[in-house]
């Protein structure tokens, strides 16, 4: 056999030897534990039973009863376009804010303790502003006076910062 013909045989034998070695390694049983940080405890854990969580009633806003006693400053209900959805509301103001609200002009500044409320006449949400420490706090209340949001939510503060009178928009103007 010539050298030329023997060369393919040697290459084939070398290839078969390499395949045999690889096959032996690949088929060998490996001893490996679980991956670090991995757990298979979930596989044998009983199916969790989730009991319904009773919803806790939200507390009534602490000033809600006072707001209900404040006089209405709108002669007739108005349509609120600032708080969606549009709804028929009445505006109420406490004694501290009432005079300034009734004569609102561009440079009006409300003193601490001022409270303004916009209450729905159809059972929708109500909105209250209360000035404390020189800043307004905003409260969204449901029809029973329970707090849905409070403090200085970015949406409320951002919108009221656009008002020209100390964060207060005032009553709609008639042309």
N, C-alpha and C positions, 0 to 999 in steps of 0.2 A: 504494500500500500504506500502510496507516495505521501510525502509530507503535506501536500495540498489537500488530499482527501482525509487525512487524519485530523486536521485542524478543526473541521466542523464537529467531529466526534468529541474532541476534547472540550469544545465550547458547550456542547449539549450535556456532557457529563457534569461540567462545572455548574451549569444551570440547574440540573436536577439535584445536585448536592445542595445548592443554595435554597432551592424550593423545599427540600426535605428539612433543612435546618429551620427555615422560617415556619414551615408547617408544624414542626415540633414545638416551637416557641409559642406560636399562635394558639395551638390546641392545648397547651399546658394549663392546668387548673391554677388560677391565681388565688391567693389568699389576701383578701382586702376587706377591711371593716367598712363601716359606714363613713361617708364623707364627713370631715370635720364640720361641726355645726349643723349637720343634717339629722333629722329625726324621722323615724317611721312609726312613732307612737300613734299618729293619727290613724294608721291602718287598723289598730286593735282597739281604738277608743270607741266607746258607745256613742251612738248618734245623739247629739245634743238636743235637748228639748227646750225650746224657747217659750217661756211663759210671756203672755202679753204684758207689756209694761203699762201700768195705769198712768194716764196722763195727769199730771198735777195741775190743778187750775192755777192760772196766773193770778197774781195778786192784783187787787184793784189799785190803781195809781193813788198815792197818798193824798193828792190834792183834788181828786175827782169830785168828791162831795162839795168841796168849796166852789169848784167851777160850776156845778149845777145851780148853786145859789147866787152866782154872779149875774148881774143884770145883762140882758141882751142889748147890744149897741146897734144892731141893724134894725131899722124900722120894719122891714119885711125880710123874709128869707132871701138870700142871694145864691147864685150858682157859683160854686167854687170851681175855678179852672186850674188852680195851682196844685191841688191834690187830686190825683186821679183815682177812680173815675169821677167825672164831673158829678156833683150832687148838690142838692139843695141844703144849705147850711144856715146856721145863725152864728153870729160872732158875739162872744162875751168878753168882757174886760173887767178886771178887778178894780177896786177904787183907786189904787196907785196908778194904773195905766189908763183909766177911762177918759180923763180930760185930754191927755196927750193924743190918744188914739182918735178921739172925735175931732181934733183940730190938727191932724197930721200934716206936716210940711216937710220939705227936704231935709232940714237940719234938726228935726225932732230927735231928742235922745230920751229914752225911757230909763227911769231910775231902777235900781235893784228892787226886787219884790214885785215888779210888773208881771202880770199874767194875762195872756191873751189866748182865747180858745175859739176854735172853729168846730162846732158840733153838728153832725149830720141830723137832718130831720127825718131821714128815711131808714135809720138803723145801720148806716154805714160807719166807717171809722171816723174818729174825731182826732183833732190835732191841737196840741197845747204848746205854747211858748212860755217859759218862765225865766226871768232875768235874775241871775245870781252872780255876785262877784264881777259885775261888768260884762258878763257874757250870757248869751241866750242858751238855754237848754231846751231841747225839743222832745215831745212825747207823742207817740202815735198810740191811740187807745181804741179798743174795740167798742162796740155799742154798749157794753156793760161797764166800761171804764177800766178794763184790764189793760195793762201795759203790753203793747206789741213791740215797741222800740222806744228807747229813751237815751238821754244824754245829749251828745252832739254828733249824731250820725252824719257822715260826710255828705250824703245827699241833701239833708235838711240844711246843714250849715252852708254848703256850697250855693244852694239856691237862694237862701235868705241873705247871703252876703251881697247879692245883686240888688237888693232893695235899696232905695235911696234914703230911707229914713230909719237908721239904726236897726236894720234887718227886718223891718216891718213893711209890708206892701200896702196895707190899708184897704179900705172898701173900694169897690169898683167905681170909677168916675162916670158920671152920666154926661154925654156930650151937650 
